[in-house]
Amino acid sequence: MASVENYMKYLIYILLLYFIGALEFLRSTSLLVGCHYFFLVLALGAFIYYLVFKRISTVAVFAGLYCFVFPVYAALQSHEIFGQSFFMGFASLRYLWFILLGFFLYNIKYDYNLLLSQINKINITIAVISIVAFFFFGVNHVNVRQYLVTTNIVETVALEDMVKGLKLTVCSNLMIVSYVFYLFRFVKRPAEKENFLPFLVLMIYLLFVNKGRQPVALLAVIYAIYYIRMKGLSLKRLVLGILPLIGAFVLFSFNDKFVDSLIEATKWEKSSDPSTLARVNSVESVIPYIKQNPIFGFGNLSVHFRDEGFHTYFGEAFYLADIGIWGTLARGGLVLILIYLGLYYNLYKKTTLVRDNDIRSYMRYMILSFLIFFVVLSNDILYAEGCLRVALVFYPLFGRLDPNIFIKNSSL
């Protein structure tokens, strides 16, 4: 039994390493594609096993609708509107199956705290290596491209950001899990070294290496809400709660191009920030399609369709996941929005079964984080590989069994 448990432990390590992009450095396209399909098959098998041998839960229903019924509909829509073949349209949404990996963890009753510990160890290691590589060896997202594999699964950007300059974001896909985790630990017990040091490392990495504006804004909002709720509402605590929000804006405003990009973006005009400009143009380009198909959307396009998929119609910098709720409306209309909200609502409702106050709070704030990303910060967590974040954070809630059997010792 111990050997089986150890095997599963290392399997999760491999899974995390793959999805955070570490295998890009092996420069093996076949290995990447093999890992990709291995985890898809594992996820599908786990979901089928769950349906056959266990009771169907509301979360499973929403996951099934999203991972199977929606791709079938989207493939039909994209065939009707763009002329893409049905199989190509369905295959282009195979990434949604990554959410089903949560059922694999559920079926084997994987220790939730162990999984969080694994994710955090990997993320902190990546942050330390990235800080050293960026500041002492000049490694950045431009010169590192030559060492990465670029496929339809792994996309890298080798352009210097006009606002943020050079940065290093390799292997950062799961960082949000650790950002929120250590934010809570730090706010509750800031003087403890095991809380302070990891949080400091992650913030140095986020602010000066990764330079992600969305995570900074998200953490500021989450901190304000969490701090005020934890301490109670008063004028002094309200001021202390919103200080990080003010600090985030001041930090960004040191660069006049950033302020310029914000002002221009609100006017729906061209921005000097390519990131902001790309999002503004992407939203603008899909609005006519949303108006034509407000209820069901226009489906999904494969990158193999006419060589570039969506890029053929909406421009080189177009990515549905980058425009959040607008991209979701474009893909699946109001029906897909309702599936999203239904999934998040049922996950939230299941958190009431979690006895550990810290874990319950963490799960609820992660749901809030995903919704903030989705609605405000133009980032769709439930699209493509982002589904893994939902699978990893919420898998104890996927079935009708008591989720507390997964949560043995609180890590928060």
Sequence and secondary structure as in RCSB ss.txt:
>XXXX:A:sequence
MASVENYMKYLIYILLLYFIGALEFLRSTSLLVGCHYFFLVLALGAFIYYLVFKRISTVAVFAGLYCFVFPVYAA
LQSHEIFGQSFFMGFASLRYLWFILLGFFLYNIKYDYNLLLSQINKINITIAVISIVAFFFFGVNHVNVRQYLVT
TNIVETVALEDMVKGLKLTVCSNLMIVSYVFYLFRFVKRPAEKENFLPFLVLMIYLLFVNKGRQPVALLAVIYAI
YYIRMKGLSLKRLVLGILPLIGAFVLFSFNDKFVDSLIEATKWEKSSDPSTLARVNSVESVIPYIKQNPIFGFGN
LSVHFRDEGFHTYFGEAFYLADIGIWGTLARGGLVLILIYLGLYYNLYKKTTLVRDNDIRSYMRYMILSFLIFFV
VLSNDILYAEGCLRVALVFYPLFGRLDPNIFIKNSSL
>XXXX:A:secstr
 HHHHHHHHHHHHHHHHHHTTGGGGGT HHHHHHHHHHHHHHHHHHHHHHHHHS   HHHHHHHIIIIIHHHHHH
HHHHHHH   HHHHHHTTGGGGGGGHHHHHHHTT  HHHHHHHHHHHHHHHHHHHHHHHHHS   TTTTGGGS  
 SS     S BTTTBS   TT TTHHHHHHHHHHHHHH TT HHHHHHHHHHHHHIIIII  HHHHHHHHHHHHH
HHHHHH   HHHHHHHHHHHHHHHHHHHTSHHHHHHHHHHHTT   S HHHHHHHHHHHHHHHHHHHSTTT    
  TTGGGTTHHHHH TT  GGGGHHHHHHHHHHHHHHHHHHHHHHHHHHHGGG   HHHHHHHHHHHHHHHHHHH
TS   TTSGGGHHHHHHHHGGGSSSS GGGT  S   
